[in-house]
Amino acid sequence: MGPKVEPFGPWRFPAPVSIIVVMSDLGLHYIDDDLSETWLEDWAGAGIGEIEDYLAKHAAFLAFLDGSVED
């Protein structure tokens, strides 16, 4: 016999499912990184790099749209 208090129907998982989610691709964060002399420059550089990547994708999409529109 199984436990008496247990979900049933669509709320019951067919097999045990992990409750641990996948970590981000950025890796582990160490407190020593926050205490370094260049933490602000490192943080800002990483943020600017991500913004540049986003803007490059956006520009490529706009270029695609401009090329596909017939006047």
TORFITI-663957 format. One record per residue (C-alpha): x, y, z; residue in three letters. Coordinates in steps of 0.05 Angstrom, whole numbers, plus 32768, in hexadecimal, padded with zeros to 4 digits. Layout:
<rs>
XYZALA
...
</rs>
This chain:
<rs>
800080008000MET
801780467FF1GLY
80118084801BPRO
7FC98099802ALYS
7FD680E4801EVAL
7FEE80E67FD6GLU
7FDA810D7F98PRO
7FB280E87F64PHE
7F9A80F47F1DGLY
7FBF81277EF2PRO
7FE681417F2ETRP
800A81007F39ARG
804B80F67F14PHE
805380B37EF2PRO
809A80AC7F0CALA
80C580D07F40PRO
80D781157F25VAL
8112813E7F3ESER
80FF81807F5FILE
8145819C7F51ILE
814581CB7F15VAL
817F81D27EE5VAL
81B382067EF7MET
81C282407EC8SER
81FA823C7E95ASP
821F82737EB9LEU
823C82427EEAGLY
824882467F34LEU
824E82887F58HIS
828582907F8CTYR
828482C77FC0ILE
82CF82D37FB2ASP
82BA82EF7F6FASP
829183257F91ASP
82CB83377FBELEU
82FE83407F86SER
831783847F70GLU
82F8837F7F2BTHR
82B383647F3DTRP
828E83A17F23LEU
82B383A27EE1GLU
82A983577ED9ASP
825E835C7EE8TRP
825483987EBAALA
827C83777E82GLY
825383387E86ALA
821283607E84GLY
8229838B7E4AILE
823D834C7E24GLY
81F8832E7E2DGLU
81D7836F7E16ILE
820483717DD9GLU
81F183297DC8ASP
81A783397DCFTYR
81AD83777DA3LEU
81D483507D6EALA
819C831C7D6BLYS
816983537D67HIS
818F83767D2FALA
819683357D09ALA
814B83297D0FPHE
813C836F7CF6LEU
816B83657CBBALA
814783247CACPHE
810483487CADLEU
811E83807C80ASP
8137834D7C4EGLY
80F683257C4CSER
80C883617C41VAL
80B8836F7BF8GLU
80A983B87BE6ASP
</rs>
